[in-house]
Amino acid sequence: MKILVSTLSWLSRNPMEASLLAAAALLRILCFNTRSLWFDEAITLRMAELAWAEILPRSMLMEATPPLHPLLLKPWTLLFSDTLL
């Protein structure tokens, strides 16, 4: 209860920050279903969507690191899908 009171007090004393926080929360709620991936995550997910035989050669061309992550991500996405929820 104390935390809630102090948070509300802080929000009332800082209306600009409160409005920015509200706008950020609204944008997050409205855009929740969109896919938000960083570039390297998108590349790794794309490689995990390839056939098993293509992952290793493609990884050697595109990545400087060993292909362990795409190789582990492939069965994960087959079992649990690649959606956010």
Stockholm file with secondary structure:
# STOCKHOLM 1.0

chainA/1-85         MKILVSTLSWLSRNPMEASLLAAAALLRILCFNTRSLWFDEAITLRMAELAWAEILPRSMLMEATPPLHPLLLKPWTLLFSDTLL
#=GR chainA/1-85 SS CHHHHHHHHHHHHCHHHHHHHHHHHHHHHHTTTSCCCCHHHHHHHHHHTSCHHHHHHHHHHHCSSCTHHHHHHHHHHHHHCSSCC
#=GC SS_cons        CHHHHHHHHHHHHCHHHHHHHHHHHHHHHHTTTSCCCCHHHHHHHHHHTSCHHHHHHHHHHHCSSCTHHHHHHHHHHHHHCSSCC
//
